[in-house]
Amino acid sequence: MKKILTMMGTRPEIIKLSPLIPLLRERFAHVLVHSGQHYSQEMDAVFFEDLGLPQPNYSLNVGSASHGEQTARMLSRLEPILLAEKPAAVLVQGDTNTTMAGGLGAAKLGIPVVHLEAGGRSFNRAMPEELNRVIVDHLSALLLAADEIAERNLRAEGLPSAAIRTIGSSAIDAVLRNREFAERSKVLETLDLDAGRYLALTLHRAENTTPDVLPGMVRALNELANDHVIAFPLHPRTAAALAQQGLSLSARIRTCEPLGYLDMLKLVANARALLTDSGGLQEEAAVLGTPGLIIRNETEWRYLVDAGVNVLVGNSYDDMITNVRTWLQPEPLARLRNAVAPIRPGASERAVAAIAELVGS
Ligand code: UD1
C-alpha cells in the first residue's frame, strides 16, 4: 500500500481536508502531520471533534511566531518525519504558512507535492497567502484546482496541463456532509439571535487588521449595527488588533469566541447575510444559500461573484457603508439569495482518485 502524508495546521485546512481523510485512510497508508500553527481549543481541537477526525500521527507544535520563524520551525521539524516516513506524496491544502512549509519541505526532498485548491489567486502580493499559494503551486506535481478560473491562472503561469485536474472544492463536500448535524447546534439560543434577523460577521485577514484599514472598518460596522443585529465570532488576530489599536466595537455587535464548525454552519445558514473576509466561508455561505458580502477588494472565489451569489463590498469605511447598505436592501438581497450557486459536489473523491493515479496505486 502506498503511503500518503497530509500536512495541515490551521482551521481552514482542517475543514477542507476533513472529507478527504477517511477516503485517504481507506486507500493508502495515511500519515497525518499537524504543524500546530493553530493550537487552541477554539481554533483547532473543536474541529477535530466536530468533524470526527483521527488524531494526528505527528504534532510539530510550532505555535505562533513571525512568518519566518513559524515557517522555519515547521520546515526543520517536518524534515526528519519525511525522511523517516518516505511517503509517495505529500498533500497540502490552501495558502497558509503550513501549506507552504509542507510543500517546500517535501519538494526539497524530491517527494511529489499535491496541492489541493491550487490556482486560487487574488493577484495581491501583499497578502502572505498569495505568496504561499504561488510558491506551492510552482513546486507541485499535482495541482487540484477548484474551478476553471483557478485552472486558467495555473496555465497562465506556465504550469503544465498534465499536472492540473479541475475537481471542484472539498469545502462544499464538508458542508453537504455536515449541514444536517449543524441543525442541532444551539448557537442561536446561546447568542440570543432570531433566525433571518441578524448579520453574521467574520474578519481576520492580515490586510484587514492593519492600523490603516481596521479603524475604518470598525467605524462602518459600528454604524451598520444601528440598523442590524450583528453576530461576530472574533478571530484571535482581530481581538489582538482591536486591543492594540484601542478600537471598540458598538455594544450592539454581539461578539463571541471563535465558533466550532457546526455552530458556524448554523450561524451562517440562518443569517440574513454574511459579511466576511474568510475564504472558506464564501463557499460555505454559497452552499447554505446565504448571501455573502465580501469585505475585500478582490477574491480568489471569483466564480461565486460571477454567479451572483456573493458580492465584493470593499474594506474602506466609504465602500463598506455604501455597498453594504445597498446590498442589504430587500430587492438586491433577494437577487443574491435567489441566484444559483454553481456547486459541484464530489471534489474529495476526485482528489483521492487523482492522487492514486499520481502515485500509481
Ligand atoms: C492563518 C492563515 C490564513 C487563514 C487563517 C485562518 C497564514 C499566513 N494565514 O491566519 O490564510 O485564513 O489562518 O484562521 O498562514 N492564535 C491563537 N490561537 C490559535 C492560533 C492563533 O490565539 O489557535 C493567534 C496567534 O497568537 C496569532 C494570531 O492568532 O497572533 C494569528 O494566527 P496565525 O496562525 O499567525 O495566522 P491567522 O491569522 O490565523
Residues whose N, C-alpha, C, O or C-beta is under 5 A from the ligand:
A	BS01	UD1	T10 R11 P12 Q37 H38 Y39 S40 M43 S64 D95 T96 N97 T98 P128 E129 H204 P236 R237
